[in-house]
Amino acid sequence: MLILATFQMNVYADVPNILSITRRTDGGNTIIDVKIRHSDPTTNHYISQINLDLDGTIKSFTDLTKA
């Protein structure tokens, strides 16, 4: 005997969105401000790394503020 059961489950994901990227200089240093919206971060669901392509060189940043 073979019994098949199906059910529907709604799945939602809070995918972060980039709101803005701006570049400025301060005392000869170039500062890149990245604003990201992530409405429901938790201890195990947050933005842990940002990769930026700076003139063909990929820079990874992991020391991010968890606000």
N, C-alpha and C positions, 0 to 999 in steps of 0.2 A: 504494500500500500504506500502510495506517495501522496503526501499532503504538502501543498505549497501555501504559504501565507505571505501576504504583502502588507506593508503599512507605509504611510507617508509621515515623514518627519521634516519639519522646517528647521533649517540651519542658518544661523546668522553669524557674520564675522565683522568685527570692528577693525577694518583695515585702516592704518594710518594714512593721512593725506598731507601732502606738502602744501602749506599755506603760502609761504613766501621764502625766497632766497635773496639776500641782499649782501653786497660787498661794500666794505668801508675800510678806510685806513685810520690808524691811531698810532701816532708816534713812529711812523715808518713801518708798522706792522699791518698786514692785510688781514682783516677780520671778516669772516663769512658768517652771517647770521642765518640760521635755518629755523623756520617756524613750522612745526608739525602738529596736526590735530590727531589725537588719539584719545577718544573720550572715556575709555574704560580700562586703563592699564591696571594690572595686578602684579603681585610678586613674581608670577611666572609668565606674564603676557605684557611685554613692554618693548620699547625700541631699545635695543642693546648696541646697535652699531649703525653708523652712517658712513657711506662711501661717497667720496667726491672725486670727480674727474677734473683735475686741475692741469690744463694744457696737455692732456694725454697721459698724465701720471695719476694713478688711482691712490688716494689717501683714505685710510680707514680711521675712524674716530670711535673709540669705545668708552671714553670717560665722559659719559653723558649724564646730565642731571635728570633724575626721575622725579618730575614735578607732577 
